[in-house]
Amino acid sequence: MKIKLDRTICDGFGKCAEHAPTVFSLDEWGYASLTRGLSADTELPPDLERPARRALLDCPAHAIIERRA
């Protein structure tokens, strides 16, 4: 699974970091970014797929997108 975070539509709800703190981090204003070492081209390890999918489904702004290969 590969994901992309569109920071331009992130509203800072923080649900992503709540569900997948090893995938998403929040800045001082609560806006999300992918944690260090992850990018849209990075295949998530199997143990992070479930929390990342939960974050994707719970994002109120729909800022997380699953990338299809």
C-alpha positions as CSV (number, residue, x, y, z in Angstrom):
1,M,0.0,0.0,0.0
2,K,1.2,3.5,-0.9
3,I,-0.4,6.6,0.3
4,K,-0.2,10.3,-0.5
5,L,-1.0,13.1,1.9
6,D,-2.3,16.3,0.3
7,R,-1.2,18.9,2.8
8,T,-3.0,21.6,0.9
9,I,-6.4,20.2,2.0
10,C,-5.4,19.0,5.5
11,D,-7.6,20.8,8.1
12,G,-5.5,19.8,11.1
13,F,-8.0,17.4,12.7
14,G,-5.2,15.0,13.7
15,K,-7.2,11.8,13.2
16,C,-4.4,10.4,11.1
17,A,-1.8,10.7,13.8
18,E,-4.2,9.3,16.3
19,H,-4.7,6.1,14.3
20,A,-1.2,5.8,12.7
21,P,1.4,7.8,14.7
22,T,4.3,6.0,13.1
23,V,3.0,7.1,9.6
24,F,1.8,10.6,10.3
25,S,3.2,13.4,12.5
26,L,1.6,16.7,13.4
27,D,3.3,20.1,13.3
28,E,2.8,22.7,16.0
29,W,-0.5,23.8,14.4
30,G,-1.9,20.3,14.2
31,Y,-1.3,19.8,10.4
32,A,-0.2,16.4,9.3
33,S,2.8,15.2,7.4
34,L,4.3,11.8,6.6
35,T,6.9,10.8,9.1
36,R,10.5,11.0,8.3
37,G,11.5,8.4,5.7
38,L,8.1,8.0,4.2
39,S,7.0,9.5,0.9
40,A,4.3,8.9,-1.7
41,D,6.6,6.5,-3.4
42,T,7.3,4.4,-0.3
43,E,5.5,1.1,0.1
44,L,4.2,0.9,3.6
45,P,5.3,-2.2,5.6
46,P,2.5,-4.7,6.2
47,D,2.2,-3.9,9.9
48,L,1.5,-0.2,9.1
49,E,-1.1,-0.8,6.4
50,R,-4.1,-1.3,8.7
51,P,-3.5,1.8,10.8
52,A,-2.8,3.9,7.7
53,R,-6.1,2.6,6.1
54,R,-8.0,3.5,9.2
55,A,-6.4,7.0,9.1
56,L,-7.4,7.3,5.4
57,L,-11.0,6.3,6.1
58,D,-11.3,8.7,9.1
59,C,-9.8,11.8,7.6
60,P,-12.6,14.4,7.6
61,A,-10.8,16.4,4.9
62,H,-10.0,13.4,2.7
63,A,-6.4,14.6,2.5
64,I,-5.0,11.0,2.5
65,I,-5.2,9.2,-0.8
66,E,-4.2,5.6,-1.6
67,R,-1.9,5.4,-4.5
68,R,-2.5,2.6,-7.0
69,A,0.6,1.2,-8.6
